[in-house]
């Protein structure tokens, strides 16, 4: 029997999911197959509606090697595991003459821990364990959540938190889950044979395709101890998020509350001298955190440095003491010991990292009204880490609707540790970038409007003219507006003002309901508007007439006082580059591209992306930002835009009436 061709396989898969084969999808599948065959790396920009999941799954399954697919969002993981992979595997089975297996793998804390569920949670205030079901009143939200988990534990096959619907609070889940550091290990745990996390790992080892998330991929790369099974191909979907997620995993944090928890947990098992040493160091650290001023610490102040060294040394002493102490009066001592060690080791590692003072780290102090003071440390860049760990021993495909910024892939490539496309060298990963386009006709379906007449936005300044413009645009559109603001304060002020100005158009605001409820209500009533901030820029998928106007209040540059971004910008400038373009403009371009991508989600969608920031039309970097957006018809004519919005609104109302 002859080996089936890639077009045959793709046609079978597309038919199975009820889709339509598209030229961009075919081009993507061919490029992915070529990259896998020759062991090179590929960046693929695939616009909304391309069908990129099948564009990479089909050639990956056809190749026959183990594949890891890493995504940023739960929604895409579910789509892959519950829809795309089952249908694709069934459709390819007769042609491949084998049935590829697939599985999902997440970090340990995403799975229900049977030891915690049945034996309880080691507590700070008591000797031994706390029965969370007795300690939480059944009528409380926490008690109800925990009782629901206990019932669910008898039904679930995989123990995955995301399969528990409706979901429960983080506080409740913390009572029934463990981190990898807190885990006793399958061989030492009475429930090891039934462990959901261990079963997920075993399924992954036996699978041809493993679906995971960016965070676990980052942990696998950073920590050296492999958590993902050996694989020959890595596919990173939603790849525009990867650098941010890897940075998050590589960021350490110290807070007084976290340190005090470590002290309380250590007191159960460490000897009195070691526990007192840690208590004293914790008190010194807490006093200094109350005095510190927010901002980047290019040099650690002397008194803070001494406090961190005292904390580090005390943690080291406690870790040794816990390792040699046995106390049979402590119920389930191994679990208590593991939790105490995890807490103390985390404090030790972050304190040591900050005191070591690597030139590649950025350290800063933050103070939040709600969360209090914290000391944070993050890598200046993760590009070197990604170049070394991501691209060394496998073929890597990275795909997203937004990878080509300013007209090429080199900006995103640089953030991933890749030299400019076409660069030759022994230690230079070979890669290429392709843009397979989109099935949508952006020039006919959308307008990019820049409100050039508005005053240049000032940081945190009053923007009455912007609110006037926003009001008129919403009225012309008949509601149907997604407002994307560069700060939560801006979104709140705009919602408050417009609710009084145009009460006939309901304004939903991020934070007032869950994101799922907001999107559901936004889609249900065309007159409704939804206002939010950065986390909404890629989280909303509302095709049809409910979203015909996407508004960005201003270009979303990082705040000038953002410690990490400003440090990265300065590092580029010190190396002779353009820090503003490499860091701030690239950051803004990525967010704007994601925001503009909310408008056209289906072939029948029509509308306007309105940027209420004159700099997109007047500043030198405006061309770079515009080149990063979909190829909409461009105008600065406010009257023309209002007429267009009114016409689109009228057509939508007619369609609704019919």
N, C-alpha and C positions, 0 to 999 in steps of 0.2 A: 504494500500500500504506500503510495507516494505521500510525502509529508505535506500537510495542508499549507497553503500560502497565507501570508498575513492578511491580505484582503478578504480571503474566505473566512478566516477566523473572526475578523472584525465585523464582517457582515452578519455572521451568526450571532455574535454577542449583541450587536445593536438591535437586531430583530427581537432577541429574547427579552430585552428591557423595554421594548415598545418604542424605541427611539428612531431617529432619522440619521443616516450616515451623512457626515458633513466633511467637506474638503479639509478643513482645519484638523479635524479628528484623525483623518487618514494620514495627513502630513506628520502629525504628532506621533502616531503609532509607528510610522516608518523611521522617524528620527530616534525614538526610544529604542526600537529594535537594533538600529545601527550602533547606538552608544553601548548597549548591553553586549553586542557581539564583539566590539573591538575594545571593550573595557575602558572607554572614555567617559567623560562627564557631560551632562547636558542641562542647560537652562531653557525651559519652554514657557513662553508667555502664551496662555490660552484663554481667550476672552470668555465671558459668561455665555453659556449656551453651546460651547464647543463640544461638550461631552468628554472632558479631559480624563475622567476616571477610567473610562474604557480605553481611552487613548494610551494610558500607561499599563492598565491591567492586562489587556490582551497580549501585547508583545512580551510582557513579563511572564505570564503564564505559559506562553508558547515556548519560551526559552528553556524552561524546565529547571532553572536554578531556584534556590530559596530566595524570596524577596521580602524585605521589610518595607512597609508603607507607613510613613509617619505623617500625621496630620495635626493641625493646631486646634481644631474644634471638635466637640463631641458630636455635633450634627453630622459632620462628614464621616467620622468614624462609624456612626450608626448607619449612614447611607451605604458605606462600603460593605459592612458586615451583614446588614439585614436585607439589602436590596441588590447592590451591584455584584458583589462576589457570588452569592448563591445562584443568581440568574446566569452570570457569565460562565461559572464552572459547569452548570448544567448544559449550556449551549455549546461549550467547547469539548465536553466529554466525548461525544461521538467522533469528533474530528481528531482530537489528540490521542484518543484511545486510552486515556487515563483520567482520573478524577482528582484534580488538585485539592488539597485540604487547606483550610484557612482558619485563623484564630485571631482573637484580640488579646493584647497584653498591655497592662497598665502598671503603674507603680503600686507597691504593696499596700499603701494606705487607702487605695481605692476599693479594696476587698474587705468584706466582713471577716473579722478575726474571731474564730470560734472560742479560743481561749479567753479573750476578753468578754465575749458574750456569756459564757458559762461560769467563768471564775471571777469576773468583776475587774475593776480598774484600780491599780495601785494609786492611792491618794496621798496628797501632800500632808494632810492634817492628821491622818490616823495611822496606827500600826496595822499593816496588813491590807486587805482589799475592801473595796466599797461595793456593795451590791447596788448597782445603779437602778435596778428595778424597784427596790425598796426605798432607796434614798430619794428618788424623784417621785413626787406626788403624781398619782395616776391622772389627776385632773389638770396637771400642768402641761404645757406644750412639750417640755423635755420628756416627761413621763409618758405622754401619748406617743411621741416619736419612738421611744425605746421599746414600748410594748408592741408597736407595729413592726419594729425590726425583729423582735423575738418571734413573732408569728411568721414573718417573711423568711426567716432563717430556715424554717421547716419546708419551705416551698422552692426557694431559689436553687438553681443548678450551678450558678457560677459565683454568687456572693458579690457581684459587681454593684457598687453603690448606685450607678446610673440606671440600673434596672429596677430600683426601688421607686415606685411611683404611687402617689406624689412623693417628692423628695423630702428629706429631713434636714434639720439645721446642722451646721458644721459642729456645733457644740455636742449635739446628740451623736453624730457620727464618730466624733473623737472618743466617745465612750466605748465604741465597739470596733475600733480599728487600731492598727499599730503602724509605725514607720518601720523601715528596714532595720534601723538601729535598735528599735525596741523589741523586734521579733526574737523569740526564743530560739528559732531554728526548728525545722521540721523534725530533726532527730531527737531534740530535747523536749518538744512540746507534746502533751498528751493528745492533742488534736491534729498532730502533724500529718497523719494519714488522710485526714479529711480536709486539709487546709485549702481554701479556695485560691489563694495566691499561688501556692505550689502547683495546684492542678492547672492553673492558667499557664504557668511556665512549662509544664509538661506538654500541654496541648500545643504551645508555640514551638517546642522542639520537634514535634512531629508534623508540623504544618509546612506547606509550600509557600504560603503567604501569611505574614504576621502583620497585623494592623496595630499600630501603637500611636503614641503622641510625641510631640516635640520634646516635652519635658523628660520623658523616659529615654529618648534618644540622646539628649544632652547628658543625663546621668550616666548612661552607658559610655559616652565619650570622655567625660570628665573624671569619673571616679576610678577608672582603670579596671575595676571588677566587672566583668561583662554581665549584663542583665538580659540582653537580647541574645537569641541563639545565633550561631554563625550564619552568615548570609553573604551571597555574592552580589546582590543588587539592592541598593537603597533608593527608594522613591520618596521624596519629600514633597508632599502636597501642601498648599497654603504656605509656600516657601518664603513669602514676604515676611512671615511672622517668626522665622527660625532664629534670626540673630537676637531678637527681643526675648524669646523663650530661653535660649541658651544663656543669655546674660542673666536672666532671672534665676536660673538654677545655680549659676556661678556666683551669685551675690550672697554675702553673709550679713547677718544682722545681730546686734546685741542690744537688749533693752533691760532696764532694771527689773521688770516683772519676770522676764525669762531667766535672768540670773538668780533671782530669789526663788523661783520654782526649783532650779537646780540645787540650791542650798537646802531646801526643805526635803527634797528627795534623797540627797546624799546623806542627810542627818540620820536616816534610818539604818544605814549600813557602814558608814565610815566611822573610824574611831573619833573620840571627842576632840582630840588635838587637830586632826585634819579638818573636821567639820567646822571648828571654831576659826581656823585659818581662812576657810572659804567664806564664812559668814562675815569676817572682818573685811576681806577683799571686796565682797559684794556691797557692803555699806559704803566703803570708800568710792567705789564706782558710781553708786547711786547718787551720792552727794555731788560729784562732779557733773553728772548728767543733768542735774537741776540747774547748774550754773552756765552750761555751755550755750553758745550762740549758734543758730542754724547756719549751715553752709559747708562748703568743701574745706577739708583740713589738709592743705598741701604739706604741712608738717604737723605731726601730732604734738600738741602742747605738752610741756614737760610733766605737769602734774597728772594729766590724763594718761600719758605714757607709763608713768610709774603705777598708776591704778590698774592699767591693763596688764602690765607685767605681773603685778601681785595677783590678779585674777587668774592669769595663765598658770602661774606657779602653784597657786592653791588648787586649781583644778587638777593639775598633774599629780599633786600629792593625794588628793581625794580618789582619783582613778586608781592609783596604786593601793590605797587603803581599802577601797571597795573590793578590789580583786583578791585580797587576802582575808577579809572578814567573813565569818559565817555566823548567822544569828537565827537559831531555829525557832525563836519566838515570833519571827516575822512570817506570817502566813504567805504561802506561795513565793518564797524568797527569790527564786530565779526570776520571776516576772518583775518583782520590785527592783531587783538588782539591775536588770536590763533597762528598765525605764530610767533609773537613776543614772546609770552610765551614759545612756543616750543624751540626757539633758546636760550632764557635766562635760561630756566630750564635745558637744556642740559649742558650748561656751568657750572651752579651751581652744578649739580650732579657730574660731573667729578672733578671739583675743590674740592668739599667736600670729595669725595672718596680718592683723593690723600692726602689731608691734614689730613684725619683721620688715614692714615698710617697703614692699616691692614697688619699683618704679612703674610697674605695669598695672598697679591697682589704684583705684580712686576711693578715698575715704571721705565720708561726710556725716554731718550731724543733722537730724531732723527733729522737729517737734510738732506733734499733731494735737489739736484740742481733744480729740477723742481717744487716741492711742498713746499719747504721751511722747516721751523722748526716746530716740533710737540712734544708734551708731551703725552705719552701714559701710560695707566695702564691696566693690564690684570691679571686674576687670576693665581696664581702659578700652580694650578691644577683645573680641573673641575670634577675630579673623585667623590669627595664628593657630589657635586651638582647633578651629574647624578645618583649616588646611591640613593639619597634622593628623587629626583623628577621624575626619569625615571622609576625606578623599584618598586615603592611602591604599587600602586593600580591597576596594570594591568599586563597581560602577555606580555613579550617583546621578539620579535624575531629579532636578528641582523644578517644580511647576507652580504657577499661580496666574491669576489674571493680571497681576501687577508686578512684573520683574524688570520691564524695560523702561527705565526712567531717563527722561531727557533725550530719548531717541536711541539709547543703546543699553546693553546689559552690564557694562563695566562697573557702574556704581554699586549695583547689588553684588556683582562678582567680587569686588574688592572687600565688601563687608563680610563675605564668606571665605576670604583668604585666597581668592583666585587672582592671578595676574591678569592684565588686560588680554582680551580674547586674541588668540593668535600668537601669544608670547611663547617662544621655544626655550627649552632648558631641561636638564636632567631631573631636577627636583620640582619642576613646574607642572602641576596637574593640567592635563590636556582637556580642554572643554570648548564647547561652542554654545551660542545662544540662538534660538529661533523664535520668531513670533508667528504663530499659526493663525492669527486673526480671530475674528468672531463672526458668527453667522448673521449678526445684526448689522443693519445699515445705519451706523451712528449719525451720519450726515443728515439722513432723512428723519431719523427717529428722535433726535435730541438737539437742543440748543445749549451752548455754553455762553452764559451772559455774565459779563463783569460790570459791576456798578461803578464805572469809572468816575462818575460825578461825585461820589461820596468822599468825605474828608478821609485822609489817611488815618487808619486806626491807631490810637495810642494805647499803651498797655494800661488796662484797667480804667480807661477813661470813659466818660459819658459818650454814648453813640446814639444820640437821639435821631440823627439823620438815617442811620442804619435801621432803627426800629420803624421809622416812617416807611422806608423802602420795603422792609419785610412785610409790614401790614398791607401795603398796596399789592405786593406780589401774591400774598395769600388770598386776598379778596379776588384778584384776577383769576387765580387758579381754582377758586371755589373750595378752599381747604386743600386737601390732598398733598400736604407738605411735610417733608422730613427735614427738620432743622438740625443741622450738625454744627455744634459750637465748640470753640477751641478751649473753653473752660466750663466747668459746672456752674460757676457763678454767672457766666454769660447766659447759659441756658435758662437758669432760674429767673434772672432779671427779665429776659425776653418773654418767658411764659407768663410771668406776673403782669407785665405791661400789656401784652396782647390779649390776655384774658379779659381785661377791662375794656380794651379798645374794640375788639371784635368778638363779643360773646357768642355770636351765632356760629363761630367755628371753634369747637372744643379743642383745647390744647392739652395733650398728654405730656407728662414730664418724666424723664428717666429718674428712677429712685422712688417715685410715688407708688409704683406697682412693680411686680417682677417683670423682667424683660419680655418673657413669653406672653404675659397678659397684655403688656403695652402693645406688642406687635399684633396680637390677635385683635385688640380693640381698634387699633389703627387701620388694619385691613378691613374691618367690618363696616366702617362708616366713612364714605369718601370725604365728608366735610371735615373730618378730624385731622389734626396736625400732631406730629410727634417730635418733641424737642429732646435732644440729648447731647452727650459729649463723646469723647474719643472712643470709648468702648462700643459705641453704636456704629462707628464708621464702617465696620465690616459685618455687623451682626444682623442686619435687617435685609430680608429677602421678601419683598412684597411686590410681585408682578401685578400688572393691571392698573385700573384707574385710581386706586387709593393712594398711589405715590406718583404724582406727575410733576412735582416741584421738589428738588433737593437744594437746600440753601446751606451754604457755608458762610459763617459770619466773618471769618478772616482766615488768611493763610495760616495753617497750624504749625508754625515754627515752634521748636522747643522754647520753653521759658529761658530768658537769659541767665537766670539764677539756678537752672537745672545743673546740679554738680557734675553728673556723669557726662551729659551732652557737651557742656562747656569745656570739660577736661578733654574730651575726645576732639573737639574742634581745635583747641589750643595745641594738642599733640600733632595734628595735621599741619597746622601753621608752622610749628617749630621744625617740622621736617621739610618745609619749603612748599607745602601744598596750599590749596584754598580751603581752609577749614570750614568757612560758611557754606560753600557749595557741597563739600564732601559730607558734611554732617547735617547742618540745619536744613539746607535746601533738599537734600535727599530724604530726610525725615518727613518734611512737609509734602514732598512730591508723592511719597508712598501713601500717606494718609489721604491726600486729595484724590489720588487715583482710586483708592478704596471707596471714598465717599461718593465720587462721581459714578462709580460702578453700581450704586444703589438704584439709579434711575431706570435703566433699560435692562429688564430681567427676562423679557419675552419678546417675540417678534412683533407683537401688536402694541407694545408700550410706546408712548410718546410723552415728551415733557421737556423740562428745562432744568439745567444745573445752574444756579445763580450764586456767584461768588461776590459777596458784599465787601470787597477789599480791592481798592483801586490799584494796588501794587501789582496785581496779576497782569494788568494792562500797561502799567507805566514803568515798573522796575526792570533792571537789566536781567534779573533772574526769571522774569515772568515767562519768557520764551521756553526756558527749561521746564518750568512747572506745567505750562500748557502742553508741551510735547509729551508729558507723562500721562495725560488724560486721554480718554477715548476721543476719537476724531469727530466731535460734535461740530455742528455749524456754529460759528463764533460771532458774537456781536456785543457791542456796548450800548446799543440803542434801547433805552428803557421802554419807550412807547411801543416799539415793535415787539418786545418781549411780552408786554402786557396783552397786546392783541393776540399774540400766539397762545398765551396761556388761556385767555378767554375762549379762543376757538377750540382748544383741546378740551377745556372744561365742558363746552357746549356739546361736543361730540360724545364725550363720556356720559353726559346726562341723557343724551338721545339713545345711546346704547343701553343704558340702564332702564330707560322707559320701554324700549323694545323687548 
